[in-house]
Amino acid sequence: KTDFINFISDQEWKSIEPVSSWFGPSSFLMSSMSALFQLSMWIRHCHGYLTENVGIPVWGSYAVFALATLFSGLILGLVSEAL
C-alpha cells in the first residue's frame, strides 16, 4: 500500500510509457483475442454437453470437433476461392 501511495505522490507514473494502441482493450487485436477465448469456452460447454447429457464418449466428442474443423476449413477455402 505504501509503495502505491509513493508511486502516486512522487508522480513516478509519468515516467511510464503508455500501452500501444495495438494492446488497448478496444483494439482489433484484443477484441479478436476475446472472441477466441469465448469460442474456447463455447467449445468446452459443447464438449461437456455431448459427453454428459448426450452420452457420447470423449473420443467421439473429439471426433465431432475434428470433423467440424475440417468441414469449416473446407467451406472457408471454397468461399475464399470463389471470391
C-alpha positions as CSV (number, residue, x, y, z in Angstrom):
1,K,0.0,0.0,0.0
2,T,2.8,2.4,0.9
3,D,4.6,1.7,-2.4
4,F,1.4,2.5,-4.3
5,I,0.9,5.8,-2.4
6,N,4.5,6.8,-3.1
7,F,4.1,5.9,-6.7
8,I,1.2,8.4,-7.0
9,S,2.5,11.1,-4.7
10,D,6.0,11.1,-6.2
11,Q,4.4,11.1,-9.7
12,E,6.5,8.1,-10.9
13,W,3.6,7.2,-13.1
14,K,4.6,10.0,-15.5
15,S,7.8,8.1,-16.5
16,I,5.9,5.0,-17.6
17,E,5.3,4.8,-21.4
18,P,1.6,4.3,-22.3
19,V,0.4,1.0,-23.7
20,S,0.5,0.8,-27.5
21,S,-2.9,1.1,-29.3
22,W,-2.5,-2.4,-30.6
23,F,-2.8,-3.7,-27.0
24,G,-5.6,-1.4,-25.8
25,P,-8.8,-3.0,-24.6
26,S,-10.8,-1.8,-27.5
27,S,-8.3,-2.6,-30.3
28,F,-9.0,-5.2,-33.0
29,L,-6.2,-7.5,-31.6
30,M,-7.7,-7.6,-28.1
31,S,-11.3,-8.0,-29.5
32,S,-10.1,-10.9,-31.6
33,M,-8.4,-12.5,-28.5
34,S,-11.6,-12.1,-26.5
35,A,-13.6,-13.8,-29.3
36,L,-11.1,-16.7,-29.3
37,F,-11.5,-17.1,-25.6
38,Q,-15.3,-17.0,-25.9
39,L,-15.1,-19.6,-28.6
40,S,-13.0,-21.9,-26.5
41,M,-15.5,-21.6,-23.6
42,W,-18.3,-22.4,-26.0
43,I,-16.4,-25.5,-27.3
44,R,-15.8,-26.6,-23.7
45,H,-19.5,-26.2,-23.0
46,C,-20.5,-28.2,-26.1
47,H,-18.0,-30.9,-25.2
48,G,-19.5,-31.2,-21.7
49,Y,-23.0,-31.3,-23.2
50,L,-22.0,-34.0,-25.6
51,T,-20.3,-36.2,-23.1
52,E,-22.5,-35.7,-20.1
53,N,-26.1,-35.2,-21.5
54,V,-26.0,-37.0,-24.8
55,G,-23.7,-39.8,-23.7
56,I,-21.1,-39.6,-26.4
57,P,-17.7,-40.9,-25.3
58,V,-14.9,-38.3,-25.0
59,W,-13.2,-39.6,-28.2
60,G,-16.5,-39.3,-30.0
61,S,-16.8,-35.7,-29.0
62,Y,-13.2,-35.0,-30.2
63,A,-14.1,-36.7,-33.5
64,V,-17.1,-34.4,-33.9
65,F,-15.0,-31.3,-33.3
66,A,-12.3,-32.6,-35.6
67,L,-14.8,-33.1,-38.4
68,A,-16.4,-29.7,-37.8
69,T,-13.0,-28.1,-38.1
70,L,-12.2,-29.9,-41.3
71,F,-15.6,-29.1,-42.9
72,S,-15.4,-25.4,-41.8
73,G,-12.0,-25.2,-43.3
74,L,-13.3,-26.7,-46.5
75,I,-16.2,-24.3,-46.7
76,L,-14.0,-21.3,-45.9
77,G,-11.5,-22.4,-48.6
78,L,-14.2,-22.8,-51.2
79,V,-15.7,-19.5,-50.3
80,S,-12.3,-17.7,-50.5
81,E,-11.6,-19.3,-53.9
82,A,-15.0,-18.3,-55.2
83,L,-14.4,-14.7,-54.4
